[in-house]
Amino acid sequence: MPKGLYCNEPVYVKSIKSEAEDGGYLLSYISSEHTKGEVWIFSASEIEKGPIGKIFLPERLPPVFHGTWVNNF
């Protein structure tokens, strides 16, 4: 992680296009003292390559925020 950014608990999201155990995505809320929150999206099979996408949130969330992914809610 770059200095000043904090990674919160990642959530695994299974891909509907893959049967592989790591054929999904990891989503993690990233917080900082100076910016609004972000959600970083990683390929579960290639985490070391860094995020494949980022969602910039309009508000800041607490750094202890936990989440769960639910399909077809």
PyMOL Python script that loads the backbone (N, CA, C, O; Angstrom):
from pymol import cmd

cmd.read_pdbstr("""\
ATOM      1  N   MET A   1       0.833  -1.184   0.000  1.00  0.00           N
ATOM      2  CA  MET A   1       0.000   0.000   0.000  1.00  0.00           C
ATOM      3  C   MET A   1       0.880   1.251   0.000  1.00  0.00           C
ATOM      4  O   MET A   1       1.900   1.308   0.687  1.00  0.00           O
ATOM      5  N   PRO A   2       0.475   2.228  -0.766  1.00  0.00           N
ATOM      6  CA  PRO A   2       1.188   3.499  -0.712  1.00  0.00           C
ATOM      7  C   PRO A   2       1.099   4.112   0.693  1.00  0.00           C
ATOM      8  O   PRO A   2       0.121   3.898   1.408  1.00  0.00           O
ATOM      9  N   LYS A   3       2.113   4.863   1.073  1.00  0.00           N
ATOM     10  CA  LYS A   3       2.150   5.495   2.386  1.00  0.00           C
ATOM     11  C   LYS A   3       0.934   6.402   2.577  1.00  0.00           C
ATOM     12  O   LYS A   3       0.566   7.165   1.684  1.00  0.00           O
ATOM     13  N   GLY A   4       0.321   6.305   3.755  1.00  0.00           N
ATOM     14  CA  GLY A   4      -0.821   7.150   4.075  1.00  0.00           C
ATOM     15  C   GLY A   4      -2.166   6.549   3.707  1.00  0.00           C
ATOM     16  O   GLY A   4      -3.203   7.132   4.024  1.00  0.00           O
ATOM     17  N   LEU A   5      -2.175   5.395   3.043  1.00  0.00           N
ATOM     18  CA  LEU A   5      -3.427   4.717   2.712  1.00  0.00           C
ATOM     19  C   LEU A   5      -3.575   3.486   3.588  1.00  0.00           C
ATOM     20  O   LEU A   5      -2.589   2.838   3.938  1.00  0.00           O
ATOM     21  N   TYR A   6      -4.803   3.170   3.937  1.00  0.00           N
ATOM     22  CA  TYR A   6      -5.072   2.050   4.832  1.00  0.00           C
ATOM     23  C   TYR A   6      -6.098   1.125   4.195  1.00  0.00           C
ATOM     24  O   TYR A   6      -7.163   1.557   3.753  1.00  0.00           O
ATOM     25  N   CYS A   7      -5.757  -0.141   4.160  1.00  0.00           N
ATOM     26  CA  CYS A   7      -6.617  -1.159   3.547  1.00  0.00           C
ATOM     27  C   CYS A   7      -7.478  -1.799   4.630  1.00  0.00           C
ATOM     28  O   CYS A   7      -6.959  -2.267   5.643  1.00  0.00           O
ATOM     29  N   ASN A   8      -8.780  -1.818   4.422  1.00  0.00           N
ATOM     30  CA  ASN A   8      -9.693  -2.467   5.341  1.00  0.00           C
ATOM     31  C   ASN A   8      -9.983  -3.891   4.873  1.00  0.00           C
ATOM     32  O   ASN A   8      -9.534  -4.292   3.800  1.00  0.00           O
ATOM     33  N   GLU A   9     -10.704  -4.631   5.642  1.00  0.00           N
ATOM     34  CA  GLU A   9     -11.008  -6.037   5.373  1.00  0.00           C
ATOM     35  C   GLU A   9     -11.522  -6.253   3.939  1.00  0.00           C
ATOM     36  O   GLU A   9     -12.547  -5.682   3.566  1.00  0.00           O
ATOM     37  N   PRO A  10     -10.828  -7.066   3.138  1.00  0.00           N
ATOM     38  CA  PRO A  10     -11.303  -7.323   1.773  1.00  0.00           C
ATOM     39  C   PRO A  10     -12.505  -8.274   1.768  1.00  0.00           C
ATOM     40  O   PRO A  10     -12.677  -9.097   2.668  1.00  0.00           O
ATOM     41  N   VAL A  11     -13.316  -8.134   0.742  1.00  0.00           N
ATOM     42  CA  VAL A  11     -14.483  -8.985   0.536  1.00  0.00           C
ATOM     43  C   VAL A  11     -14.295  -9.719  -0.786  1.00  0.00           C
ATOM     44  O   VAL A  11     -13.962  -9.097  -1.795  1.00  0.00           O
ATOM     45  N   TYR A  12     -14.505 -11.038  -0.793  1.00  0.00           N
ATOM     46  CA  TYR A  12     -14.380 -11.833  -2.015  1.00  0.00           C
ATOM     47  C   TYR A  12     -15.713 -11.834  -2.757  1.00  0.00           C
ATOM     48  O   TYR A  12     -16.767 -12.057  -2.161  1.00  0.00           O
ATOM     49  N   VAL A  13     -15.652 -11.583  -4.056  1.00  0.00           N
ATOM     50  CA  VAL A  13     -16.831 -11.606  -4.924  1.00  0.00           C
ATOM     51  C   VAL A  13     -16.570 -12.618  -6.023  1.00  0.00           C
ATOM     52  O   VAL A  13     -15.677 -12.424  -6.847  1.00  0.00           O
ATOM     53  N   LYS A  14     -17.341 -13.698  -6.042  1.00  0.00           N
ATOM     54  CA  LYS A  14     -17.165 -14.758  -7.044  1.00  0.00           C
ATOM     55  C   LYS A  14     -17.626 -14.263  -8.407  1.00  0.00           C
ATOM     56  O   LYS A  14     -18.659 -13.605  -8.527  1.00  0.00           O
ATOM     57  N   SER A  15     -16.849 -14.586  -9.424  1.00  0.00           N
ATOM     58  CA  SER A  15     -17.211 -14.242 -10.792  1.00  0.00           C
ATOM     59  C   SER A  15     -18.213 -15.265 -11.318  1.00  0.00           C
ATOM     60  O   SER A  15     -18.054 -16.465 -11.094  1.00  0.00           O
ATOM     61  N   ILE A  16     -19.229 -14.800 -12.007  1.00  0.00           N
ATOM     62  CA  ILE A  16     -20.202 -15.731 -12.600  1.00  0.00           C
ATOM     63  C   ILE A  16     -19.643 -16.385 -13.863  1.00  0.00           C
ATOM     64  O   ILE A  16     -20.245 -17.315 -14.399  1.00  0.00           O
ATOM     65  N   LYS A  17     -18.493 -15.900 -14.338  1.00  0.00           N
ATOM     66  CA  LYS A  17     -17.885 -16.430 -15.556  1.00  0.00           C
ATOM     67  C   LYS A  17     -16.789 -17.448 -15.300  1.00  0.00           C
ATOM     68  O   LYS A  17     -16.208 -17.970 -16.251  1.00  0.00           O
ATOM     69  N   SER A  18     -16.485 -17.750 -14.019  1.00  0.00           N
ATOM     70  CA  SER A  18     -15.373 -18.640 -13.708  1.00  0.00           C
ATOM     71  C   SER A  18     -15.759 -19.643 -12.632  1.00  0.00           C
ATOM     72  O   SER A  18     -16.484 -19.321 -11.691  1.00  0.00           O
ATOM     73  N   GLU A  19     -15.266 -20.852 -12.786  1.00  0.00           N
ATOM     74  CA  GLU A  19     -15.469 -21.893 -11.780  1.00  0.00           C
ATOM     75  C   GLU A  19     -14.246 -22.060 -10.883  1.00  0.00           C
ATOM     76  O   GLU A  19     -14.299 -22.802  -9.902  1.00  0.00           O
ATOM     77  N   ALA A  20     -13.150 -21.382 -11.203  1.00  0.00           N
ATOM     78  CA  ALA A  20     -11.914 -21.492 -10.418  1.00  0.00           C
ATOM     79  C   ALA A  20     -12.111 -20.906  -9.024  1.00  0.00           C
ATOM     80  O   ALA A  20     -12.870 -19.956  -8.834  1.00  0.00           O
ATOM     81  N   GLU A  21     -11.413 -21.493  -8.057  1.00  0.00           N
ATOM     82  CA  GLU A  21     -11.524 -21.027  -6.677  1.00  0.00           C
ATOM     83  C   GLU A  21     -11.129 -19.555  -6.541  1.00  0.00           C
ATOM     84  O   GLU A  21     -11.722 -18.816  -5.755  1.00  0.00           O
ATOM     85  N   ASP A  22     -10.128 -19.139  -7.309  1.00  0.00           N
ATOM     86  CA  ASP A  22      -9.697 -17.742  -7.268  1.00  0.00           C
ATOM     87  C   ASP A  22     -10.183 -16.980  -8.499  1.00  0.00           C
ATOM     88  O   ASP A  22      -9.569 -15.996  -8.910  1.00  0.00           O
ATOM     89  N   GLY A  23     -11.267 -17.430  -9.072  1.00  0.00           N
ATOM     90  CA  GLY A  23     -11.800 -16.813 -10.286  1.00  0.00           C
ATOM     91  C   GLY A  23     -12.758 -15.680 -10.011  1.00  0.00           C
ATOM     92  O   GLY A  23     -13.760 -15.534 -10.710  1.00  0.00           O
ATOM     93  N   GLY A  24     -12.475 -14.891  -9.024  1.00  0.00           N
ATOM     94  CA  GLY A  24     -13.354 -13.778  -8.695  1.00  0.00           C
ATOM     95  C   GLY A  24     -12.546 -12.524  -8.425  1.00  0.00           C
ATOM     96  O   GLY A  24     -11.485 -12.304  -9.010  1.00  0.00           O
ATOM     97  N   TYR A  25     -13.067 -11.721  -7.538  1.00  0.00           N
ATOM     98  CA  TYR A  25     -12.476 -10.417  -7.259  1.00  0.00           C
ATOM     99  C   TYR A  25     -12.404 -10.177  -5.754  1.00  0.00           C
ATOM    100  O   TYR A  25     -13.204 -10.715  -4.988  1.00  0.00           O
ATOM    101  N   LEU A  26     -11.447  -9.373  -5.348  1.00  0.00           N
ATOM    102  CA  LEU A  26     -11.371  -8.891  -3.975  1.00  0.00           C
ATOM    103  C   LEU A  26     -11.659  -7.397  -4.007  1.00  0.00           C
ATOM    104  O   LEU A  26     -11.051  -6.654  -4.777  1.00  0.00           O
ATOM    105  N   LEU A  27     -12.585  -6.966  -3.170  1.00  0.00           N
ATOM    106  CA  LEU A  27     -12.916  -5.555  -3.036  1.00  0.00           C
ATOM    107  C   LEU A  27     -12.467  -5.109  -1.655  1.00  0.00           C
ATOM    108  O   LEU A  27     -12.730  -5.789  -0.664  1.00  0.00           O
ATOM    109  N   SER A  28     -11.799  -3.986  -1.588  1.00  0.00           N
ATOM    110  CA  SER A  28     -11.343  -3.480  -0.299  1.00  0.00           C
ATOM    111  C   SER A  28     -11.546  -1.974  -0.221  1.00  0.00           C
ATOM    112  O   SER A  28     -11.215  -1.231  -1.144  1.00  0.00           O
ATOM    113  N   TYR A  29     -12.096  -1.554   0.897  1.00  0.00           N
ATOM    114  CA  TYR A  29     -12.250  -0.137   1.157  1.00  0.00           C
ATOM    115  C   TYR A  29     -10.898   0.429   1.571  1.00  0.00           C
ATOM    116  O   TYR A  29     -10.251  -0.092   2.479  1.00  0.00           O
ATOM    117  N   ILE A  30     -10.480   1.490   0.904  1.00  0.00           N
ATOM    118  CA  ILE A  30      -9.198   2.130   1.166  1.00  0.00           C
ATOM    119  C   ILE A  30      -9.471   3.497   1.783  1.00  0.00           C
ATOM    120  O   ILE A  30     -10.224   4.301   1.234  1.00  0.00           O
ATOM    121  N   SER A  31      -8.850   3.745   2.929  1.00  0.00           N
ATOM    122  CA  SER A  31      -9.076   5.022   3.595  1.00  0.00           C
ATOM    123  C   SER A  31      -7.772   5.795   3.728  1.00  0.00           C
ATOM    124  O   SER A  31      -6.676   5.240   3.653  1.00  0.00           O
ATOM    125  N   SER A  32      -7.933   7.080   3.925  1.00  0.00           N
ATOM    126  CA  SER A  32      -6.807   7.995   4.077  1.00  0.00           C
ATOM    127  C   SER A  32      -7.264   9.134   4.971  1.00  0.00           C
ATOM    128  O   SER A  32      -8.460   9.404   5.085  1.00  0.00           O
ATOM    129  N   GLU A  33      -6.325   9.788   5.595  1.00  0.00           N
ATOM    130  CA  GLU A  33      -6.675  10.953   6.412  1.00  0.00           C
ATOM    131  C   GLU A  33      -7.013  12.173   5.557  1.00  0.00           C
ATOM    132  O   GLU A  33      -7.604  13.134   6.051  1.00  0.00           O
ATOM    133  N   HIS A  34      -6.642  12.136   4.286  1.00  0.00           N
ATOM    134  CA  HIS A  34      -6.740  13.341   3.461  1.00  0.00           C
ATOM    135  C   HIS A  34      -7.726  13.252   2.300  1.00  0.00           C
ATOM    136  O   HIS A  34      -7.981  14.260   1.641  1.00  0.00           O
ATOM    137  N   THR A  35      -8.283  12.078   2.032  1.00  0.00           N
ATOM    138  CA  THR A  35      -9.191  11.941   0.897  1.00  0.00           C
ATOM    139  C   THR A  35     -10.465  11.223   1.311  1.00  0.00           C
ATOM    140  O   THR A  35     -10.535  10.626   2.385  1.00  0.00           O
ATOM    141  N   LYS A  36     -11.462  11.288   0.453  1.00  0.00           N
ATOM    142  CA  LYS A  36     -12.660  10.491   0.656  1.00  0.00           C
ATOM    143  C   LYS A  36     -12.313   9.042   0.368  1.00  0.00           C
ATOM    144  O   LYS A  36     -11.256   8.758  -0.195  1.00  0.00           O
ATOM    145  N   GLY A  37     -13.181   8.133   0.744  1.00  0.00           N
ATOM    146  CA  GLY A  37     -12.893   6.717   0.588  1.00  0.00           C
ATOM    147  C   GLY A  37     -12.884   6.247  -0.852  1.00  0.00           C
ATOM    148  O   GLY A  37     -13.448   6.881  -1.744  1.00  0.00           O
ATOM    149  N   GLU A  38     -12.228   5.119  -1.050  1.00  0.00           N
ATOM    150  CA  GLU A  38     -12.188   4.457  -2.345  1.00  0.00           C
ATOM    151  C   GLU A  38     -12.407   2.962  -2.132  1.00  0.00           C
ATOM    152  O   GLU A  38     -12.089   2.431  -1.069  1.00  0.00           O
ATOM    153  N   VAL A  39     -12.942   2.295  -3.127  1.00  0.00           N
ATOM    154  CA  VAL A  39     -13.004   0.835  -3.135  1.00  0.00           C
ATOM    155  C   VAL A  39     -12.085   0.380  -4.259  1.00  0.00           C
ATOM    156  O   VAL A  39     -12.268   0.751  -5.418  1.00  0.00           O
ATOM    157  N   TRP A  40     -11.097  -0.427  -3.899  1.00  0.00           N
ATOM    158  CA  TRP A  40     -10.174  -0.963  -4.898  1.00  0.00           C
ATOM    159  C   TRP A  40     -10.608  -2.376  -5.244  1.00  0.00           C
ATOM    160  O   TRP A  40     -10.979  -3.159  -4.369  1.00  0.00           O
ATOM    161  N   ILE A  41     -10.557  -2.694  -6.535  1.00  0.00           N
ATOM    162  CA  ILE A  41     -10.968  -4.007  -7.045  1.00  0.00           C
ATOM    163  C   ILE A  41      -9.736  -4.723  -7.571  1.00  0.00           C
ATOM    164  O   ILE A  41      -9.007  -4.205  -8.417  1.00  0.00           O
ATOM    165  N   PHE A  42      -9.518  -5.934  -7.050  1.00  0.00           N
ATOM    166  CA  PHE A  42      -8.375  -6.753  -7.452  1.00  0.00           C
ATOM    167  C   PHE A  42      -8.872  -8.050  -8.076  1.00  0.00           C
ATOM    168  O   PHE A  42      -9.901  -8.583  -7.660  1.00  0.00           O
ATOM    169  N   SER A  43      -8.160  -8.557  -9.060  1.00  0.00           N
ATOM    170  CA  SER A  43      -8.402  -9.909  -9.541  1.00  0.00           C
ATOM    171  C   SER A  43      -7.869 -10.849  -8.466  1.00  0.00           C
ATOM    172  O   SER A  43      -6.709 -10.739  -8.070  1.00  0.00           O
ATOM    173  N   ALA A  44      -8.702 -11.772  -7.990  1.00  0.00           N
ATOM    174  CA  ALA A  44      -8.281 -12.665  -6.904  1.00  0.00           C
ATOM    175  C   ALA A  44      -7.106 -13.549  -7.309  1.00  0.00           C
ATOM    176  O   ALA A  44      -6.341 -13.988  -6.450  1.00  0.00           O
ATOM    177  N   SER A  45      -6.955 -13.810  -8.585  1.00  0.00           N
ATOM    178  CA  SER A  45      -5.853 -14.669  -9.040  1.00  0.00           C
ATOM    179  C   SER A  45      -4.575 -13.887  -9.333  1.00  0.00           C
ATOM    180  O   SER A  45      -3.527 -14.485  -9.573  1.00  0.00           O
ATOM    181  N   GLU A  46      -4.653 -12.556  -9.316  1.00  0.00           N
ATOM    182  CA  GLU A  46      -3.480 -11.733  -9.645  1.00  0.00           C
ATOM    183  C   GLU A  46      -3.404 -10.496  -8.751  1.00  0.00           C
ATOM    184  O   GLU A  46      -3.241  -9.375  -9.233  1.00  0.00           O
ATOM    185  N   ILE A  47      -3.524 -10.717  -7.453  1.00  0.00           N
ATOM    186  CA  ILE A  47      -3.514  -9.606  -6.505  1.00  0.00           C
ATOM    187  C   ILE A  47      -2.231  -8.786  -6.615  1.00  0.00           C
ATOM    188  O   ILE A  47      -2.242  -7.562  -6.483  1.00  0.00           O
ATOM    189  N   GLU A  48      -1.133  -9.487  -6.860  1.00  0.00           N
ATOM    190  CA  GLU A  48       0.164  -8.805  -6.895  1.00  0.00           C
ATOM    191  C   GLU A  48       0.266  -7.766  -8.004  1.00  0.00           C
ATOM    192  O   GLU A  48       1.157  -6.918  -7.960  1.00  0.00           O
ATOM    193  N   LYS A  49      -0.617  -7.808  -8.996  1.00  0.00           N
ATOM    194  CA  LYS A  49      -0.591  -6.823 -10.087  1.00  0.00           C
ATOM    195  C   LYS A  49      -1.238  -5.502  -9.703  1.00  0.00           C
ATOM    196  O   LYS A  49      -1.199  -4.541 -10.470  1.00  0.00           O
ATOM    197  N   GLY A  50      -1.833  -5.455  -8.516  1.00  0.00           N
ATOM    198  CA  GLY A  50      -2.476  -4.222  -8.075  1.00  0.00           C
ATOM    199  C   GLY A  50      -3.926  -4.157  -8.507  1.00  0.00           C
ATOM    200  O   GLY A  50      -4.434  -5.088  -9.131  1.00  0.00           O
ATOM    201  N   PRO A  51      -4.593  -3.067  -8.180  1.00  0.00           N
ATOM    202  CA  PRO A  51      -6.021  -2.959  -8.490  1.00  0.00           C
ATOM    203  C   PRO A  51      -6.292  -2.873  -9.991  1.00  0.00           C
ATOM    204  O   PRO A  51      -5.554  -2.233 -10.740  1.00  0.00           O
ATOM    205  N   ILE A  52      -7.368  -3.534 -10.407  1.00  0.00           N
ATOM    206  CA  ILE A  52      -7.805  -3.449 -11.804  1.00  0.00           C
ATOM    207  C   ILE A  52      -8.870  -2.375 -11.981  1.00  0.00           C
ATOM    208  O   ILE A  52      -9.251  -2.037 -13.101  1.00  0.00           O
ATOM    209  N   GLY A  53      -9.341  -1.849 -10.862  1.00  0.00           N
ATOM    210  CA  GLY A  53     -10.326  -0.777 -10.909  1.00  0.00           C
ATOM    211  C   GLY A  53     -10.437  -0.099  -9.564  1.00  0.00           C
ATOM    212  O   GLY A  53     -10.076  -0.665  -8.533  1.00  0.00           O
ATOM    213  N   LYS A  54     -10.942   1.123  -9.586  1.00  0.00           N
ATOM    214  CA  LYS A  54     -11.155   1.882  -8.352  1.00  0.00           C
ATOM    215  C   LYS A  54     -12.495   2.595  -8.441  1.00  0.00           C
ATOM    216  O   LYS A  54     -12.869   3.133  -9.483  1.00  0.00           O
ATOM    217  N   ILE A  55     -13.212   2.584  -7.313  1.00  0.00           N
ATOM    218  CA  ILE A  55     -14.472   3.318  -7.201  1.00  0.00           C
ATOM    219  C   ILE A  55     -14.234   4.433  -6.193  1.00  0.00           C
ATOM    220  O   ILE A  55     -13.867   4.171  -5.048  1.00  0.00           O
ATOM    221  N   PHE A  56     -14.439   5.658  -6.610  1.00  0.00           N
ATOM    222  CA  PHE A  56     -14.234   6.807  -5.736  1.00  0.00           C
ATOM    223  C   PHE A  56     -15.567   7.156  -5.074  1.00  0.00           C
ATOM    224  O   PHE A  56     -16.531   7.508  -5.753  1.00  0.00           O
ATOM    225  N   LEU A  57     -15.611   7.056  -3.758  1.00  0.00           N
ATOM    226  CA  LEU A  57     -16.840   7.262  -3.006  1.00  0.00           C
ATOM    227  C   LEU A  57     -17.081   8.747  -2.741  1.00  0.00           C
ATOM    228  O   LEU A  57     -16.129   9.510  -2.571  1.00  0.00           O
ATOM    229  N   PRO A  58     -18.360   9.163  -2.704  1.00  0.00           N
ATOM    230  CA  PRO A  58     -18.657  10.572  -2.471  1.00  0.00           C
ATOM    231  C   PRO A  58     -18.478  10.992  -1.010  1.00  0.00           C
ATOM    232  O   PRO A  58     -18.377  12.182  -0.712  1.00  0.00           O
ATOM    233  N   GLU A  59     -18.439  10.019  -0.107  1.00  0.00           N
ATOM    234  CA  GLU A  59     -18.291  10.304   1.316  1.00  0.00           C
ATOM    235  C   GLU A  59     -17.199   9.435   1.920  1.00  0.00           C
ATOM    236  O   GLU A  59     -16.816   8.415   1.347  1.00  0.00           O
ATOM    237  N   ARG A  60     -16.714   9.838   3.056  1.00  0.00           N
ATOM    238  CA  ARG A  60     -15.716   9.069   3.782  1.00  0.00           C
ATOM    239  C   ARG A  60     -16.409   8.109   4.738  1.00  0.00           C
ATOM    240  O   ARG A  60     -17.351   8.504   5.426  1.00  0.00           O
ATOM    241  N   LEU A  61     -15.966   6.859   4.797  1.00  0.00           N
ATOM    242  CA  LEU A  61     -16.514   5.863   5.705  1.00  0.00           C
ATOM    243  C   LEU A  61     -15.545   5.647   6.855  1.00  0.00           C
ATOM    244  O   LEU A  61     -14.351   5.908   6.713  1.00  0.00           O
ATOM    245  N   PRO A  62     -16.047   5.172   8.001  1.00  0.00           N
ATOM    246  CA  PRO A  62     -15.132   4.890   9.113  1.00  0.00           C
ATOM    247  C   PRO A  62     -14.123   3.813   8.720  1.00  0.00           C
ATOM    248  O   PRO A  62     -14.459   2.918   7.945  1.00  0.00           O
ATOM    249  N   PRO A  63     -12.896   3.880   9.235  1.00  0.00           N
ATOM    250  CA  PRO A  63     -11.876   2.896   8.860  1.00  0.00           C
ATOM    251  C   PRO A  63     -12.154   1.479   9.336  1.00  0.00           C
ATOM    252  O   PRO A  63     -11.462   0.558   8.903  1.00  0.00           O
ATOM    253  N   VAL A  64     -13.120   1.264  10.194  1.00  0.00           N
ATOM    254  CA  VAL A  64     -13.427  -0.091  10.664  1.00  0.00           C
ATOM    255  C   VAL A  64     -14.659  -0.659   9.972  1.00  0.00           C
ATOM    256  O   VAL A  64     -15.248  -1.621  10.465  1.00  0.00           O
ATOM    257  N   PHE A  65     -15.058  -0.093   8.853  1.00  0.00           N
ATOM    258  CA  PHE A  65     -16.232  -0.533   8.104  1.00  0.00           C
ATOM    259  C   PHE A  65     -16.041  -1.948   7.581  1.00  0.00           C
ATOM    260  O   PHE A  65     -15.010  -2.260   6.985  1.00  0.00           O
ATOM    261  N   HIS A  66     -17.036  -2.807   7.803  1.00  0.00           N
ATOM    262  CA  HIS A  66     -17.006  -4.181   7.306  1.00  0.00           C
ATOM    263  C   HIS A  66     -18.082  -4.342   6.242  1.00  0.00           C
ATOM    264  O   HIS A  66     -19.071  -3.609   6.242  1.00  0.00           O
ATOM    265  N   GLY A  67     -17.895  -5.294   5.339  1.00  0.00           N
ATOM    266  CA  GLY A  67     -18.872  -5.500   4.286  1.00  0.00           C
ATOM    267  C   GLY A  67     -19.034  -6.946   3.908  1.00  0.00           C
ATOM    268  O   GLY A  67     -18.203  -7.791   4.241  1.00  0.00           O
ATOM    269  N   THR A  68     -20.106  -7.221   3.213  1.00  0.00           N
ATOM    270  CA  THR A  68     -20.404  -8.553   2.691  1.00  0.00           C
ATOM    271  C   THR A  68     -20.983  -8.378   1.300  1.00  0.00           C
ATOM    272  O   THR A  68     -21.772  -7.463   1.060  1.00  0.00           O
ATOM    273  N   TRP A  69     -20.592  -9.257   0.383  1.00  0.00           N
ATOM    274  CA  TRP A  69     -21.143  -9.233  -0.967  1.00  0.00           C
ATOM    275  C   TRP A  69     -22.319 -10.194  -1.036  1.00  0.00           C
ATOM    276  O   TRP A  69     -22.203 -11.340  -0.604  1.00  0.00           O
ATOM    277  N   VAL A  70     -23.455  -9.744  -1.575  1.00  0.00           N
ATOM    278  CA  VAL A  70     -24.641 -10.592  -1.708  1.00  0.00           C
ATOM    279  C   VAL A  70     -25.103 -10.526  -3.159  1.00  0.00           C
ATOM    280  O   VAL A  70     -25.455  -9.454  -3.652  1.00  0.00           O
ATOM    281  N   ASN A  71     -25.104 -11.667  -3.845  1.00  0.00           N
ATOM    282  CA  ASN A  71     -25.615 -11.733  -5.205  1.00  0.00           C
ATOM    283  C   ASN A  71     -27.134 -11.734  -5.207  1.00  0.00           C
ATOM    284  O   ASN A  71     -27.762 -12.286  -4.304  1.00  0.00           O
ATOM    285  N   ASN A  72     -27.715 -11.125  -6.208  1.00  0.00           N
ATOM    286  CA  ASN A  72     -29.165 -11.159  -6.430  1.00  0.00           C
ATOM    287  C   ASN A  72     -29.962 -10.682  -5.234  1.00  0.00           C
ATOM    288  O   ASN A  72     -30.926 -11.334  -4.831  1.00  0.00           O
ATOM    289  N   PHE A  73     -29.577  -9.570  -4.669  1.00  0.00           N
ATOM    290  CA  PHE A  73     -30.289  -9.038  -3.515  1.00  0.00           C
ATOM    291  C   PHE A  73     -31.602  -8.431  -3.953  1.00  0.00           C
ATOM    292  O   PHE A  73     -32.356  -7.925  -3.122  1.00  0.00           O
TER     293      PHE A  73
END
""", "prot")
cmd.dss("prot")
cmd.show_as("cartoon", "prot")
cmd.util.cbc("prot")
cmd.orient("prot")
